Amino acid sequence: MHQLSDLPAWASALLDEQPVAHLGLLDESGHPRVQPITFARLENTLVSAIDDAKPKRTRAPARLARLQRDPRATLTVDRYDDDWTRLAWVQILATATITPVREAALHALQDRYPVYRTQPPPGPLIVFTPIRILAWRASG
């Protein structure tokens, strides 16, 4: 799959229901790094914004420098359950682009995260354009 619109209904619902994605990228030494991020779907992309809601050591988070150096990224959205028949995940291998926050993306993020309604993220915005999409679930 190469388009979010190609996802089966259960995988599309998983993207809409789960509030956290895990961003995977390579650090300065080529080591894999994974961190949780907020995200929203916007047409055939996923977007995430740098916000003020969490303390940061620097104004420019390391993920921005890493993505500027190498724009390849992987986003994983998963559901864990003690009932292993409910396990599922969607993984998006993507190219990331860093842009100023756009109104449509801001609205998509505000629809998912109430804190963004009162504290809009100043940005920048990270736009993830899928290259390949993988999806798996334990049953069905």
C-alpha positions in Angstrom: 0.0 0.0 0.0 1.2 3.5 -0.7 -1.9 5.6 0.1 -3.7 6.1 3.4 -6.9 5.7 1.4 -5.8 2.2 0.5 -6.0 1.1 4.2 -8.5 -1.5 5.2 -11.3 -0.1 7.3 -10.0 -1.6 10.6 -6.5 0.0 10.0 -8.0 3.3 9.1 -10.0 3.2 12.3 -6.9 2.4 14.3 -5.2 5.6 13.0 -8.3 7.6 13.9 -8.7 6.0 17.4 -5.2 5.8 18.7 -3.9 9.2 20.1 -0.2 8.4 19.9 2.1 7.4 17.1 5.7 6.3 17.6 8.2 8.1 15.4 11.3 6.1 14.3 14.3 7.8 12.8 18.1 7.6 12.9 20.1 9.8 15.3 23.5 11.5 14.6 25.4 8.2 15.1 23.0 6.2 12.9 21.3 4.6 15.8 17.5 4.0 15.7 15.5 6.3 17.9 11.8 6.0 18.7 9.6 8.6 20.4 5.9 9.1 20.9 4.3 12.0 19.0 0.8 13.5 18.5 -0.5 13.3 14.9 -3.4 13.8 12.7 -4.4 12.6 9.3 -4.6 15.3 6.6 -5.6 14.0 3.2 -2.9 11.4 2.2 -0.4 12.6 4.8 0.1 12.5 8.6 1.0 15.7 10.3 2.6 16.4 13.7 3.5 19.8 15.2 6.1 21.0 17.6 4.1 22.3 20.6 4.6 24.1 23.9 2.7 21.5 25.9 5.7 19.5 27.0 9.0 20.9 28.3 11.9 20.7 25.9 15.6 21.1 26.6 16.0 23.3 23.6 13.6 25.2 21.4 14.5 23.1 18.4 13.9 19.4 19.3 16.4 16.9 18.1 13.9 15.2 15.8 13.8 18.3 13.6 17.6 18.3 13.1 17.5 14.5 12.5 14.7 14.8 9.9 16.5 17.7 8.1 19.6 15.5 7.9 17.7 12.4 6.7 13.9 12.8 6.0 13.2 9.1 6.1 10.9 8.3 9.0 8.7 5.5 10.2 5.4 6.1 12.1 3.9 3.2 14.0 0.4 3.3 15.5 -0.5 0.2 17.5 -3.1 -1.2 19.8 -2.0 -3.5 22.6 -4.5 -5.5 24.5 -4.2 -8.3 27.1 -6.6 -10.2 24.7 -4.0 -10.9 22.0 -6.7 -11.4 19.4 -7.1 -7.6 19.5 -3.5 -6.8 18.7 -3.0 -4.6 15.6 -0.6 -2.1 14.1 -0.2 0.2 11.1 3.3 1.3 10.1 3.9 4.1 7.6 7.4 4.4 6.0 7.5 8.0 5.0 9.4 11.1 3.8 9.2 13.9 6.3 8.9 17.6 5.3 9.2 20.4 7.8 7.0 23.4 7.1 5.3 26.3 9.0 2.0 25.3 10.6 -0.9 25.4 8.1 -4.5 26.2 9.1 -5.9 22.8 7.8 -3.2 20.9 9.7 -3.8 22.9 12.9 -7.6 22.2 12.7 -6.9 18.5 12.2 -4.6 18.4 15.3 -7.1 20.5 17.3 -9.9 18.1 16.5 -7.8 15.2 18.0 -6.2 17.0 21.0 -8.2 19.4 23.1 -5.1 21.0 24.6 -4.3 22.4 21.1 -7.5 24.3 21.1 -6.3 26.5 24.0 -2.6 26.2 23.3 -2.2 26.0 19.5 1.2 24.5 18.6 3.5 27.2 17.2 5.2 24.7 15.0 6.9 23.9 12.9 4.8 21.2 11.3 6.2 17.8 10.2 4.3 16.4 7.2 4.8 12.7 6.7 4.1 11.5 3.1 3.8 7.7 2.9 6.1 5.7 0.7 4.9 2.3 1.9 2.2 1.3 4.4 2.1 -2.0 6.3 -0.8 -3.1 8.4 -1.3 -6.2 10.6 -3.9 -7.5 13.1 -4.1 -10.7 15.0 -7.6 -11.7 13.9 -9.9 -11.1 11.0 
